[in-house]
Amino acid sequence: MSATNFNTKNDTLRKLLGNGLTYRIPRFQRDYSWGEDEWDDLWQDILGTIAVGGEPAHYMGYLVLQSADDRVFDVIDGQQRLTTLSIIVLAALKNLQRLIDEDKDPDRTQQRFNQLRQTYIGYLDPVTLVPRSKLTLNRNNDNYYQTYLVPLAEHLPQRRIRASEHSLRKAFEWFDRHVRDYVKANPSEDVGRIIAQLIESMSDRLFFTVITVTDELNAYKVFETLNARGVRLSATDLLKNYLFSVLHRQREHEHELKNLEDRWENMVGRLGSESLPDFLRMHWNSRNAFVRQSELFKVIRGQVDTREQVFELLRGMDEDVDLYLALTSPEGSQWPPAWRDHASKLRMFSVRQPFPLLMAAKRRLTDPEFEILLRACVMISFRYNVIGGLHTGDQERVYHSVAQRIANGTLTTSASVLDALKSIYPADEAFRAAFADKFIKTTASRNKKIVRYILCALEKQASGQDFEFESASYNLEHILPQNPVAGWETFTDEELDAFVYRLGNMALMETGRNREVGNADYTAKKAAYAVSTFSLTHKVAEENEDWTPSRIEARQRALANIATCVWRVAQLA
């Protein structure tokens, strides 16, 4: 991002609102949504800065603005804070207006009233002599703000208004009361001065890190950068605003804008704001050239710039959203049990690379063929990601390439798709070798769940017994304990670290027996294993007089042979 398209500085509220600058909430930015918790937090922060001995300044966070002329700024992030600060000033003006109406030092109070209004709320245009507000809200909120709040209307409408307009009214009334309470808590003969000093102190001591960009693309890059640093901003809102701006530029009818808004909000409601950019990338990559998350907005901005393209994008997203939700939250889907089981395994593996391929396959292939591919993705993911730990970038490119060939009709059967995936299916020999050396540190709950799954699948292959791997009736047993005591002196410290989390050192154990043996020596544990209902656990006692590094390695090699049969795609073998 070049310096000419990006500027950052720290500014107080006074500097932001001075010098004839104006701020606009983009027409289709989200509505005002703050409530009493946020109002009270901000109010306490303000009081903390103006109290005797209080902090000299209070940091208000990032404010992301977009401007082509450095005089009129679109508020990309920070609208809730700016709107609320404006309401606080209006509440103070309302209190000054009451003093004037009550004829309390009316001349000086009027001067203060006029100065505060001109500085923070609006000014008289020197050319047209038309009053102009410094802040313009979005299309759903601006009429209420300009018609009732800015003029300090005596009666604020409460019926037949939007929920966000109720929030604006309640915010004004809340701060109006708290300004009055502040005045009572700081008695003075010059009440107008107390109110004016409250606003002046607030404007001097609240400061923002202001990031100004010249267009939507640079704004999106700012969002990516700040999110990478842990600052939570909404790329979803930015994407939405861009799509609405396309329609707005082409002067489309209000009903089309409303249709787009309803469909977008429904999608965000189902996905969640944080998940939508990820879904959008998966959707895009299932139909178009490959794009990374950091380049997504740039690509969409370059390829979606007409009303037809906006609605085509929405239609495609509508078509794919159910599948994305079924993959990410399978327990809530209406899929058949076998499909939900496969999706649950992909989620457990934390593997998402196959999603574009699966989206394309669900659109173009039959349900039986889709199920074949869904299962194959689980097998590939287990071999490539869970056990192999291979490079996901290469894998992602293959999945995307195959997704494109499905989307354009080049691959029309599950057999042809599987054949195209051969390069990311580790062959039996490579998989067997990787499994034989694999260790999985089970101090993490996700890893423990994966090891239970692995051992249950191996048990089913070895004995035919089908165990639910999340059952509470048995535990994961480390034969060489994670915290060994007496009886394990044959293992050096280095061997303890190297072997305790090897798959060959782990077994399934009935919950009661697992508690009984605890960290006991191998002789005691062996007796418990000998009566276990788990075939593979029983074999530990049957085949091993003692437990050493070489016995762990031998057992893991045996398990690797079983695993090669369990996680297999016959066509790719």
N, C-alpha and C positions, 0 to 999 in steps of 0.2 A: 504494500500500500504506500503510494508516494506521499511525501510530506505535503504536497499541494492539495491532496484529497483528504487529508486527515490532520486534525489539530486537537491537542489536549491541553487543558490548563485547569487550575483550581480557581473557582469564582465564588464569591459570597452571593447571597440572594439579592442584595442591593445591586451588585454589578450585573447580575443576570437581567434584572428588570429595568435597569436604567438605560439612558441614551436612546430612547425611542425604539428599542427592540421589541418584537412581538413573537409569540409562540403559538403554534397550532398543534392540537392533537390531530393526527391524521384521521380523515373522515371515518374510516372503518377500523380504527384502533378500538380495543375493548372498552366497555363502558366503565364509569366510575364504580369502584367496588369496595373501597375501604369502609370499615365499620368502627365500632367504639374501641375495640382493642388497639387498632392502628392509630386512631385519633388520640387516645390516651398516651400511647407510647411517644408520639410526636410532641404532645403538649408537655409531658414530663421532661423531655429532652430540652424543649425551649425554656421551661422554667429553670432547669439546671444550669443553663448558660447565663441567665440574667440574675440569678440569685447572688447575694453578696458572698464572695469567695467561691462562686461557681466556676465551671470550666470556661476558659476564655473563648472557646470555639467548639462547635459540634459538627462532625462530619456526616453529611447526608448521603454519601455514596456516589455512584456513577450517574451521570445524566448524559444520555446519548441523543444528540441533535443532528438534524440534516438541514443544510442550507446552501443555496446557490449564491446568495448575496450578502451573507453575514448580517442581515437585518431581520429577515423573517425566517424562523426556525420551526421545522417540524419536530415534534417530540417523539423520538423513536422508543426511548425507555426513560421513565421518570414521571409519566403523566399523573399517577396517583399522588405523588409527593407535591408536584407543582400545583395541581388542582386544590389539594388540601391547604397548602400555604396561602393560596389566593383566597380560599374561604375564610381562613383565620383573619386575614386583612379585612375582608368584608364584614366579618363579625365585629372587629374593632371599630370600623366605620359606623356600623349600626349603633354601637354604644355611644360614639361621638354624636350621631344624629339625635339620639335621645336627649343628650345634654343640650343641644341647640334648641330642640323643641321645648325643653323645660326652662329655656332662657338662662342657662348657667354659663356665664362668661361666653356668650354667643359669638362675639366677634373673633376672639382668639381661637375658640373651638372650631369655628367655620374655616379659619385659615389652616388649621391643622388638618381638618377633614379634606379640604381641597388639595393640600399638598400630598397627603398620603394616597388619596385616590389617583392623582396624576402620576405619582411615582410608581405605584404598585398595581393599579387596576386598569387604568386607561388614560389616554391623553387626547388632546385636541390636535387634529391633523393641521399643521401650519399652512397647508395649501388649500384644502377643502373646508377647513374649519368644522369637520365632522368628527364627533367623538369616536375614538377607536379603542377597543378593548385590547389589552396586552396579551390576553390568553383566549384562545378559541378552542372549545371542546369538540368532541366528535359529533357525528350527525345525530346521535340519540340524546345527547346531553346538552348541546350548546344552546338550544332554544330556551330551555329552562334556566340555564345559567345566565344568559344575556337578558332574558325577559324579566326574571324575578330576583335573582341573587345580586347581579351587578347593580341594578337600580335600587336595591334595598327595599323591595316591595313590602308593603305593610302586611299583606296576607299572602302566604306561600301556598299554592295549590297542593292538595293532598290526595285528590281523587282523579282517576283516569290518567294516571301518569305511570311511567315505567318504574321498575324496581330501582334502577340506578338513579332516577330522578328523586325517588324517595330518599336514597342514600345521600344525595346532594343536599336535600332539605334538612335531613336529620343532622348532617355534618355542620351545616350553618347554625342550626338551633343549638347543637351541643357546644360549639365554640362560642356562640353568643353568651350562653350561660356561664361558661368558664372564664370569659373575659370579665363579665360582671363580678364573678367570685374573686377574680384576681384583684380587681379594683377595691372590693370590700376588704380583702386581706392586706391591702397597702393603702390605708386611708390617707387622704391628702386634700387640702383645700383646692388644689388644681387637678381635678380628676382627668381633664382632657390631656394634661401633660403626662400623667401616668399611662394613659392608653397609648398616646403617641410614642412614648419612650419604649413601651413593650414592643411595638412593631419595629421601631428603629433598631433596637437592640437585637431582635430576632433576625432582621435582615443583614446585620453586620456580623453576626456570630454563627449563622448557619452557612456552611459552604459545601460545594459539590466539586467532584472531579468531572469537568465538562469535556466530553469528546464530541467534536463537530466533524461531520463528514459531508461530502458533496452529493452523494447519490445512494440509492438503495444497496448497490453492490458493496460499497465501502462500509455501509452500516452493517451489512451481514458479516463482513470480515471482522468488524469490531466485536460483534456478538460471539463469533467463533473464538476470538482471542480471549475475551473476558470469561467465557464459559470454561476455556481451558485452564484459566487461573482460578477457577472456583467461584466466579461471580455468576449467579444464576440470572440469566436474561432469557427472553422468550424469542427464539428464532421462529417459532410457530407464528407469533404475531407479525413478524416482519414478512414472512412468506404470504400470510393472509393479506396484509396491507398491499403488497405488490400486486397480487391477483386482482384485488378490488380496484387498484389504481388503473389497471389496464381497461377495465370496464368503464371506469369514471372518465378516462381520457377520451373514450369513444362515445361518450354521452349516451350510455345505455339507459333504458327505462328503469325506474325505481323497482319495478317488480323483478327484473333480472338481478339487480343488486341484492334484493331481499332473498331471492332464491339461492344465490351464491352464499350469502351469509348464513342462511338456515342450514344448508348442506354442510358448510364448513364447520359450523358450531356443533352440529350433530356428530361429525367425524371426530372433532376434538374431544367432545364429551365421551365418546366411546373409547378413544385411544389414550386420552390424556395429553396435555400440551407437550410434555417432555418426550413422549413416544412418537409424536407425529413426524418430526424430521427423519427419524430412523425408518418409519414405515414408508414415507415418501421416497426415500432413497431406494429401499427394496423394490417398491412399485416401479420406480423409474428404471432401475437396472433390469427389471424383468421384461421391459419393452423397448429400451433404447440403448444407446452406447453407454459403456461403463462410466460411472462417475463416483468419485470419492465424496464423503460427507462434506469436506471443506470446500468443494467446488460445486455442490448441488445448487445453491442459490444462483450462482453465476450462470450455470447451464440452463436452469429454468428461465431465468431472466432473458437469456439469449434466444430461447426456442419457444417460449410461451408469451406472445405479445399481441394477440388478437382475441376478441371475445370468443371466437370459435375454438381457439386453442385452450382458453381458460376452461370452458365447459367440457371440452374433450378430456382435459386433465382430471377434472372432477368426476366425470363418468368412469374413467379408468380407476381412480382411487376408490370410488364406491364399489366397483367390481372386485377389488382385491382386499378390501379392509377386513372382510370376514375371515379370509384365510390367514391374514397376518395375526388377527386376534386369536384364532384357533391354534396357531403355532406358538404364540407367546403366552396364552392363558388357556391351555387345552381343557382344563377342568371345567371351564364355563362354556365350552362349545357344544354344538349339537352333532359333532362328528361321531361315527361308529366307534365302539370301544377300542378296536385295534388301531385306528388312526390316532385317537387321543393318547394311546400308550406310546406310539412312536414319537409323537410331538412332545410328550413329557420327557422322553429320553433326550431329545435334542436340547430341550431347555435345561435339563440336568447337566448335560455336557457343556452348556454355555456356548453352543454352536449356532451361528446364524447365517453362515456363508451360503447354505443351500436355499435360503428363502426366495431369492429371485427365480431360481430354477423351479421351485415348487409352485410359485405363483403362476409362472408360464405354463407349467404342466397341468395345473388345475383348470386353467382356462381352455386348453387345447386338447387334452387327452381324456379318455374315459375314466370313470372312478376306479375300476379295477387296476388300470395301468398307473393311475396316480398313486394308489396304495403300494404298488410294487416299487415305485420310485421313492416314496416316503420311507419305506423300510430300508431301501438301499442307502438312502442318505444317513440313516442311523448307523448302519454297518460301516459305511465309509468314514463317518465322523468318529466312530469308536476306534477304528484302525489308525486313521490319519491324525486326528486331534488328541483324543484321550490317551492313547498308548504311544503313538509315534511322536506326538509333539512337533509335527512338521510345520513348515512355513505356511501360514494361513493366507498370505498375499497371493501366492501361486495358486492355491486352492480356490480362492475367491474368483480369480480370473477365469479358471476353467469352468466353474459353475455358471459364471456370467455368459461366457461364450456359448455354452450349451443352452442356457435360457434364451439367448437370442435366436438360436437355430430352431428352438421349439416355437418361439413367438412368430418367426417368419415362415413357419411351415416346412422347414427343411427336415426336421426330425419329427416324425409323426407317431412313433410307437415307443413303448417303454424299452423294448430291446435296443432300438437305435440310440436312445438316450443313454442307456447303460454302457453301450459300446463307446460312446463319446466321453464317458467319465473314467475310462480305464486308467488314465494317467494319474489320477488322485486316489486310486484304490491300491494301497500297499499290498504287494504280493504276499503269499503265505509265508515264504521264507523270511522276508523282511519283518513281517508282523510278528512271527513266532520269536524271532531274535529280540525285537523291541519289548515284547511282553515278558520274555525271560529275564530281562534286566530292569523291569519297571519297578519304581518305588513311588508310592503315593502317600504323602504326609497327611495322616488322618486327624491332625489337630484342628483342621478346618472342617466344619460340618458338611459342606458340599462334598469334599473329598471322601469323608466317611460314608456318605450316602452312595457315592459312586463305587466304592470298594464293596459295600454290601450288595449292590446291584451286580457287580462282577461275580462275586462268590455265589450268589443265588443262581445266576445263569450257568455257571460252571457246575454247580450241584445238580441242576436239572439235566444237563447234558450227561453227567456221570451216573446219576442214579434214577433219573426219571421223576424225582420228587420236585414239585413246583412250590417254591416258597415266595411269599410276598416280601420283597426286600425292605420294605418300610415297617414291617411288623415289629411290635414291641415284645414279642415272645422270645426273641433271641437277640444277642448282642454281637458286636464285632470283637473277636478275640485276637490279641497279639500274643503269639506263642512265646517269643522272646518279649518280655513285658516292656512297655514304654518307660516304666520306672522300676527297673529290676532291683531286687534286694539280694539276700543270700541265695546261693545256688546257681548263679550265673557268672561265676568268676572266670569261666573258660573264654568268655568274650572279652576282648580288649575294648578300651574306650572307643577306638576307631571302628571296631566291628559293631559295637552297639549302635553307633550313629549310622553306619552303612546298611545294617540289616533289619532294624526294628520296623521300618516302613516298607520293606520289600513285600510284594504280593505273596510270595512264598511263605512269609512269616505270619500270614493272617488267615483266620478261619472263622466260621460261624459257630456260635455256642449258645445253648439254651440259657436264658437270662439268669435263672437261679444258679446253675452250675458255674456260669461265668463269674458271678459274685463270690462263690465259694472258693474258687481257685485263685482269684485275684492275681497277685504278683508272685505266686509260689514258684518253686523250682520245677524243672521239667518232669521229674518223677511224679510229683503230685498232679501236675496238669495231665500227664499221660493217662493216668487212671480215669480222669474225667472224660478225656477225649474217647477213650475206649468204649464208653457207654453212650456216646452221643448219637442222636438220630440222624445227624448229617453225615452222609457217606464219606465226603472228603475230609471231614474232621476226624472221623473214626479211623481213616487210613493213616493219619498222622501218627496215632498210637501204634497202629498195626505195623507200619513200615519203618519206624524210627526208634531205635533203642535210646538214642540221645538226640540232642538238638544243637547243631553246630552250623557255622556258616556254610559248609559244604552241603549239609542236609537241606538248608533253606534254598540254596541254589538248585539242588536236584528237584525238590518239590516244585519250585517255580517253573522249571523246564517242563515238568509233567503237566502243570496247569496250562502252560503255553500251548502244548499240543491240543488240549481240550478246547482252549479258546479259539484256536484256528478253525475249529469246526463250528463253534457257536456263532462267531461274528464273521459270516461268510456270505458273499453274493455269488451264487453258483455260476452265473453267466460271466462273472469277472475273474473267477478262480483259474 
